[in-house]
């Protein structure tokens, strides 16, 4: 099978990328989705809060997804459901074409094992949760331990309650939302424990999901033991020091029958790794330029496979850009030049997306998104060109749970001349004039 463009993933990122590419004139494209329906994780997110930026109204996850699914149907974009991509590689291009093709090996019940030759690919596979195995929590392997996302699927899609007395480890947004959801369904959420000295979720979720229901949040606290052989009977929590090591004498046993894990998300990048795409060690996602193109020409990445977003609206916006740029690539444009400028994250900025800007391909304005590594109050975000500060914006609060962004203007970069690097950093209060 041959296709001009293949989008791997039919969640919010894949849908937005496909729609944008089709609207830019790409006719020969295909969405591959491993689930039985389009929409991805949004299908189980029945709470509201989606779409305020994109549609200027508050939607549930399924409602937000349906807006894009309807558009996909309207544009007659083909998709293959229940189809797993098992390999992604590069192969020689067609005769007369100097760009390599992408070889996508997929499997489903109807077609068996099939290889698709694509001229361009958009990676939109999303992310997954960290498991108990990744957290190294000692104890037996009793029933009653779930990732927060698995519990969300059970409650919201299958009508099953994981348990009645719950402890949640990790204060990511899914964990916070599930604390509220389990409470509304009649369970008793006894504690949300967070290893870090700050929450990993949005401030509004802490207020609406914990504070409004009187659910305690203990920072710098972790689970050090799980009691029970057949079913969870209790967990032991302890405070941790600045090196995240449990402090002896601070242990507390909490009776419960369920432990939910909300300890971070990992981009689904096994396919990216297999292709040899350069990866960012901080995000575990691909390194991309201003066009969301990886170091492999014609391979674009967007959404949570690139870096974990806080709002799905930003996922859709970013993915639409990836779709437009993939269309430009297929049209013979988007050629790389020698004017690639790295963006360096230092002094409190953990990473940036994009990591590079090709000045010859940059649009008039470029949004650079990033996360900070700690909670900063009354600090400033600075942008420097080769060490010379060109902007300093004071911020009342910056926290790891919420993405930040700056907008770079092409004219400013052009004016800087032979620019070597762009530096983003946090300037704390004592350094501010």
ZATORVO-130688 format. One record per residue (C-alpha): residue in three letters; x, y, z. Coordinates in steps of 0.1 Angstrom, whole numbers, padded with zeros to 4 digits, always signed. Layout:
REM residues N
alaXYZ;...
END
This chain:
REM residues 433
unk+0000+0000+0000;unk+0012+0035-0008;unk+0001+0067+0009;unk+0014+0103+0007;unk+0007+0109+0045;unk+0001+0085+0073;unk-0010+0098+0108;unk-0002+0073+0135;unk-0028+0078+0163;unk-0065+0087+0161;unk-0067+0108+0193;unk-0070+0146+0195;unk-0035+0151+0180;unk-0039+0127+0151;unk-0074+0140+0143;unk-0063+0177+0142;unk-0032+0169+0122;unk-0052+0149+0096;unk-0079+0177+0092;unk-0052+0204+0088;unk-0033+0183+0062;unk-0065+0176+0042;unk-0075+0213+0043;unk-0040+0221+0029;unk-0047+0199-0001;unk-0033+0165+0009;unk-0058+0139-0006;unk-0039+0107-0002;unk-0037+0103+0036;unk-0047+0077+0062;unk-0052+0077+0100;unk-0041+0045+0119;unk-0057+0039+0153;unk-0052+0009+0175;unk-0085+0013+0194;unk-0120+0004+0182;unk-0129+0041+0179;unk-0114+0075+0172;unk-0109+0100+0200;unk-0082+0085+0221;unk-0081+0092+0258;unk-0108+0118+0255;unk-0134+0091+0253;unk-0130+0083+0290;unk-0126+0119+0302;unk-0163+0126+0308;unk-0156+0157+0330;unk-0159+0192+0315;unk-0132+0218+0310;unk-0122+0210+0274;unk-0125+0234+0245;unk-0124+0268+0261;unk-0096+0279+0239;unk-0106+0261+0207;unk-0144+0264+0207;unk-0149+0292+0233;unk-0172+0268+0252;unk-0168+0242+0279;unk-0171+0206+0267;unk-0166+0171+0280;unk-0138+0150+0266;unk-0162+0129+0243;unk-0179+0161+0231;unk-0146+0177+0222;unk-0135+0146+0204;unk-0168+0143+0185;unk-0162+0178+0170;unk-0131+0166+0154;unk-0145+0132+0144;unk-0174+0149+0126;unk-0149+0170+0107;unk-0129+0139+0097;unk-0161+0123+0084;unk-0171+0155+0066;unk-0137+0157+0049;unk-0139+0119+0041;unk-0105+0112+0056;unk-0100+0074+0057;unk-0090+0057+0089;unk-0082+0021+0099;unk-0094+0012+0135;unk-0082-0018+0155;unk-0049-0014+0137;unk-0016-0017+0155;unk+0016-0002+0141;unk+0044-0026+0149;unk+0073-0011+0131;unk+0084+0022+0115;unk+0115+0024+0093;unk+0130+0043+0064;unk+0134+0029+0028;unk+0147+0042-0005;unk+0124+0067-0022;unk+0106+0061-0055;unk+0125+0065-0087;unk+0132+0102-0094;unk+0126+0112-0057;unk+0155+0120-0035;unk+0136+0118-0002;unk+0134+0084+0015;unk+0100+0068+0022;unk+0087+0056+0055;unk+0079+0019+0058;unk+0050+0014+0083;unk+0043-0022+0093;unk+0007-0026+0106;unk-0014-0055+0118;unk-0052-0060+0121;unk-0076-0089+0119;unk-0089-0081+0084;unk-0056-0075+0065;unk-0031-0094+0086;unk+0004-0079+0084;unk+0007-0050+0059;unk+0035-0026+0050;unk+0025+0009+0040;unk+0049+0031+0020;unk+0044+0067+0031;unk+0061+0098+0019;unk+0055+0115+0052;unk+0044+0105+0087;unk+0029+0124+0117;unk+0036+0107+0150;unk+0006+0112+0173;unk+0006+0082+0195;unk+0000+0100+0228;unk+0014+0088+0261;unk+0010+0062+0288;unk+0011+0061+0326;unk+0040+0050+0348;unk+0033+0016+0363;unk+0040+0003+0398;unk+0070-0015+0383;unk+0085+0018+0373;unk+0080+0031+0408;unk+0098+0003+0427;unk+0072+0001+0455;unk+0079-0030+0477;unk+0052-0055+0488;unk+0032-0083+0473;unk+0011-0081+0441;unk-0025-0079+0455;unk-0056-0069+0437;unk-0066-0033+0441;unk-0036-0014+0425;unk-0045+0005+0394;unk-0032+0034+0374;unk-0055+0064+0376;unk-0062+0062+0339;unk-0073+0025+0342;unk-0096+0034+0371;unk-0110+0062+0351;unk-0118+0039+0322;unk-0135+0013+0346;unk-0157+0040+0362;unk-0165+0062+0332;unk-0168+0036+0304;unk-0174+0002+0320;unk-0195+0012+0351;unk-0171-0006+0375;unk-0158+0007+0408;unk-0122-0003+0416;unk-0128+0000+0453;unk-0144+0019+0482;unk-0114+0031+0504;unk-0088+0048+0482;unk-0053+0062+0485;unk-0039+0080+0455;unk-0001+0083+0449;unk+0008+0112+0427;unk-0010+0145+0421;unk-0011+0146+0383;unk-0042+0159+0367;unk-0057+0124+0361;unk-0052+0115+0398;unk-0068+0147+0410;unk-0098+0142+0387;unk-0102+0106+0398;unk-0101+0117+0435;unk-0132+0137+0428;unk-0148+0111+0406;unk-0143+0083+0431;unk-0158+0106+0458;unk-0188+0114+0437;unk-0194+0076+0431;unk-0194+0070+0469;unk-0158+0060+0476;unk-0138+0075+0505;unk-0106+0090+0492;unk-0084+0091+0523;unk-0053+0108+0509;unk-0034+0120+0479;unk+0003+0117+0484;unk+0028+0135+0463;unk+0066+0128+0462;unk+0076+0163+0451;unk+0072+0195+0472;unk+0046+0208+0447;unk+0016+0193+0429;unk+0020+0180+0393;unk-0015+0191+0384;unk-0033+0223+0374;unk-0041+0246+0403;unk-0078+0246+0393;unk-0079+0208+0396;unk-0064+0210+0431;unk-0091+0234+0442;unk-0121+0217+0424;unk-0111+0181+0430;unk-0094+0181+0464;unk-0102+0213+0483;unk-0139+0213+0474;unk-0143+0178+0488;unk-0120+0180+0518;unk-0095+0155+0504;unk-0060+0159+0520;unk-0029+0164+0499;unk+0004+0156+0515;unk+0035+0169+0497;unk+0069+0153+0500;unk+0052+0120+0509;unk+0053+0086+0492;unk+0041+0050+0496;unk+0068+0029+0510;unk+0049-0004+0515;unk+0017-0021+0504;unk+0000-0045+0528;unk-0022-0075+0518;unk-0017-0106+0497;unk-0050-0112+0480;unk-0063-0077+0481;unk-0048-0044+0493;unk-0055-0040+0530;unk-0034-0009+0538;unk-0006+0012+0525;unk+0023+0028+0545;unk+0032+0063+0536;unk+0062+0083+0548;unk+0077+0117+0543;unk+0107+0121+0521;unk+0138+0144+0523;unk+0152+0167+0497;unk+0167+0136+0479;unk+0133+0119+0478;unk+0144+0093+0504;unk+0119+0082+0530;unk+0126+0097+0565;unk+0126+0070+0592;unk+0101+0076+0619;unk+0075+0094+0597;unk+0057+0062+0585;unk+0019+0061+0587;unk-0003+0032+0579;unk-0035+0040+0561;unk-0062+0012+0558;unk-0076+0010+0523;unk-0086-0015+0496;unk-0074+0005+0466;unk-0043+0023+0455;unk-0044+0045+0424;unk-0011+0055+0408;unk-0009+0089+0391;unk+0029+0093+0389;unk+0035+0109+0356;unk+0030+0102+0319;unk+0055+0088+0294;unk+0053+0096+0257;unk+0046+0064+0236;unk+0079+0066+0216;unk+0089+0030+0209;unk+0082+0036+0172;unk+0102+0068+0173;unk+0131+0050+0189;unk+0130+0022+0164;unk+0132+0047+0136;unk+0163+0063+0152;unk+0147+0097+0158;unk+0167+0120+0181;unk+0150+0122+0215;unk+0149+0147+0242;unk+0161+0131+0275;unk+0139+0154+0296;unk+0105+0148+0278;unk+0113+0113+0264;unk+0098+0127+0232;unk+0114+0136+0198;unk+0135+0167+0194;unk+0116+0189+0168;unk+0122+0222+0150;unk+0098+0251+0144;unk+0078+0229+0119;unk+0075+0201+0144;unk+0097+0180+0121;unk+0121+0155+0137;unk+0157+0150+0125;unk+0142+0124+0101;unk+0130+0144+0072;unk+0092+0140+0066;unk+0086+0127+0101;unk+0066+0151+0123;unk+0055+0148+0159;unk+0028+0165+0179;unk+0007+0161+0210;unk+0016+0141+0240;unk+0040+0119+0221;unk+0061+0150+0218;unk+0057+0163+0254;unk+0029+0160+0279;unk+0005+0189+0276;unk-0018+0204+0303;unk-0047+0213+0279;unk-0060+0194+0250;unk-0067+0227+0232;unk-0029+0232+0229;unk-0026+0196+0216;unk-0050+0204+0188;unk-0033+0237+0180;unk+0001+0221+0178;unk-0011+0191+0158;unk-0028+0214+0133;unk+0006+0230+0127;unk+0022+0195+0122;unk-0005+0187+0096;unk+0001+0219+0077;unk+0038+0215+0077;unk+0035+0179+0066;unk+0014+0191+0037;unk+0042+0217+0028;unk+0068+0189+0029;unk+0047+0168+0005;unk+0044+0198-0018;unk+0081+0200-0022;unk+0087+0228+0003;unk+0101+0228+0038;unk+0136+0222+0027;unk+0162+0225+0055;unk+0187+0253+0054;unk+0219+0260+0072;unk+0204+0286+0095;unk+0192+0263+0124;unk+0193+0280+0158;unk+0191+0259+0189;unk+0169+0269+0218;unk+0186+0262+0251;unk+0167+0257+0284;unk+0187+0268+0315;unk+0181+0280+0351;unk+0147+0266+0359;unk+0134+0259+0324;unk+0134+0221+0319;unk+0129+0219+0281;unk+0115+0238+0252;unk+0093+0227+0222;unk+0106+0233+0196;unk+0143+0227+0204;unk+0155+0244+0172;unk+0144+0271+0148;unk+0152+0270+0111;unk+0151+0307+0103;unk+0145+0302+0066;unk+0113+0281+0074;unk+0101+0301+0104;unk+0067+0319+0101;unk+0063+0355+0113;unk+0058+0343+0149;unk+0068+0312+0167;unk+0053+0299+0199;unk+0078+0282+0222;unk+0062+0261+0249;unk+0081+0249+0280;unk+0078+0238+0316;unk+0097+0249+0347;unk+0114+0226+0372;unk+0101+0241+0404;unk+0075+0266+0418;unk+0086+0301+0412;unk+0069+0332+0427;unk+0074+0367+0416;unk+0101+0356+0392;unk+0108+0366+0356;unk+0110+0346+0324;unk+0140+0359+0303;unk+0148+0353+0266;unk+0184+0359+0256;unk+0201+0360+0222;unk+0237+0347+0226;unk+0237+0358+0262;unk+0221+0392+0256;unk+0187+0395+0273;unk+0161+0407+0248;unk+0130+0403+0269;unk+0122+0399+0306;unk+0086+0392+0316;unk+0076+0391+0353;unk+0053+0363+0364;unk+0035+0360+0398;unk+0036+0322+0398;unk+0052+0295+0375;unk+0047+0259+0384;unk+0057+0225+0368;unk+0020+0215+0364;unk+0013+0243+0340;unk+0029+0249+0306;unk+0044+0283+0299;unk+0051+0299+0265;unk+0069+0327+0248;unk+0064+0341+0213;unk+0095+0347+0192;unk+0092+0371+0162;unk+0110+0364+0130;unk+0120+0400+0126;unk+0137+0400+0160;unk+0158+0369+0151;unk+0167+0384+0117;unk+0178+0416+0133;unk+0201+0397+0156;unk+0223+0388+0127;unk+0244+0357+0129;unk+0225+0343+0159;unk+0242+0313+0176;unk+0215+0303+0202;unk+0183+0314+0220;unk+0184+0310+0258;unk+0153+0307+0280;unk+0158+0310+0318;unk+0141+0319+0350;unk+0154+0349+0370;unk+0144+0347+0406;unk+0131+0375+0428;unk+0165+0384+0444;unk+0180+0391+0410;unk+0152+0413+0398;unk+0156+0451+0400;
END
